């Protein structure tokens, strides 16, 4: 698969995985000038900003490790923009999750990291 197509495919797999665990989709691929959030979902009253990472193998590096401090900051800024432009969600608690998907397409392994990182208010979130 091409990189972008594979990314969208992985996001759909992660969405399905999270829906199966009770989360509800709010938005896919939310873009702002600060960056993109793969999935925005609700977990009861919590708004969840989800970064999805897909690798064929975690042999050399866990895919979650690629969500470094710079990526976290961009996600926080994009999440802040989403909340500012969607006041309906602005008063709800929020968290940042990472879903990693490894393995071949016929045997996917999911790792859902709830509250994978936190940002303080000075980060723009």
C-alpha positions in Angstrom: 0.0 0.0 0.0 1.1 3.6 -0.5 2.0 5.4 2.6 -1.0 7.7 2.7 -3.4 5.0 1.8 -1.9 2.7 4.5 -2.2 5.5 7.0 -5.9 5.9 6.3 -6.4 2.2 6.4 -4.6 2.0 9.8 -6.8 4.8 11.1 -9.9 2.9 10.1 -8.6 -0.2 11.9 -7.9 1.8 15.0 -11.3 3.5 14.9 -13.0 0.1 14.6 -10.9 -1.2 17.5 -11.8 1.8 19.7 -15.5 1.6 18.8 -15.5 -2.0 19.8 -14.4 -0.8 23.2 -17.2 1.8 23.6 -15.7 5.0 22.2 -17.7 7.1 19.7 -16.3 8.9 16.7 -16.4 12.7 16.6 -14.0 13.4 13.8 -11.4 11.8 11.5 -8.2 13.5 10.3 -8.9 16.9 11.9 -6.6 19.4 10.3 -5.5 22.8 11.5 -2.6 25.0 10.8 -0.8 23.4 13.7 -1.1 19.8 12.5 -3.5 16.9 12.2 -5.3 14.7 14.8 -6.0 11.2 13.4 -9.1 10.5 15.4 -11.2 12.5 17.8 -13.5 10.3 19.9 -15.6 10.4 23.0 -15.1 8.0 25.9 -18.2 8.8 28.0 -17.7 12.5 28.9 -14.0 12.6 27.9 -12.8 13.9 24.5 -10.0 11.7 23.3 -7.5 12.9 20.7 -5.9 9.8 19.2 -2.7 9.4 17.3 -2.5 6.2 15.3 0.9 4.6 14.4 1.3 1.5 12.1 4.4 -0.6 11.7 4.9 -4.0 10.3 7.1 -4.8 13.2 8.0 -3.3 16.6 11.3 -5.2 16.4 13.5 -2.1 16.1 11.3 0.5 17.7 8.0 0.6 19.3 5.7 2.7 17.1 4.6 4.7 20.1 8.1 6.0 20.6 7.7 8.1 17.4 5.2 10.3 19.2 8.0 12.4 20.6 7.7 15.7 22.4 7.5 17.7 19.2 4.7 15.6 17.9 2.9 15.8 21.2 3.2 19.6 21.1 1.7 19.7 17.6 -1.1 17.4 18.7 -1.8 19.6 21.7 -2.0 22.7 19.5 -4.3 21.0 17.0 -6.5 19.7 19.9 -6.6 23.2 21.4 -7.7 24.6 18.0 -10.4 21.9 17.7 -11.7 22.7 21.2 -11.7 26.5 20.4 -13.7 26.0 17.2 -16.1 23.4 18.7 -17.2 25.0 22.0 -19.7 22.2 22.5 -16.7 20.1 23.6 -14.6 22.8 25.3 -15.8 22.1 28.8 -15.3 18.4 28.7 -12.2 16.8 30.1 -9.7 15.6 27.4 -6.9 13.2 27.0 -4.3 12.1 24.4 -4.2 8.4 23.5 -1.9 6.5 21.1 -3.0 3.4 19.3 -0.2 1.3 17.7 -0.9 -1.4 15.2 1.8 -3.9 14.4 2.0 -7.2 12.5 0.9 -8.4 9.1 -2.6 -7.4 7.9 -4.0 -10.9 8.6 -2.8 -10.8 12.2 -2.9 -7.2 13.6 -1.9 -6.5 17.1 -3.3 -3.4 18.8 -1.8 -1.5 21.7 -4.1 1.2 23.1 -2.2 3.6 25.3 -4.8 5.6 27.2 -3.4 8.9 28.5 -0.2 8.4 26.6 0.9 11.9 27.4 -0.2 15.1 29.0 0.4 18.7 28.1 0.3 21.7 30.3 -1.7 24.9 29.5 1.5 26.7 28.3 1.7 24.2 25.4 -1.3 25.9 23.8 -3.8 23.2 24.8 
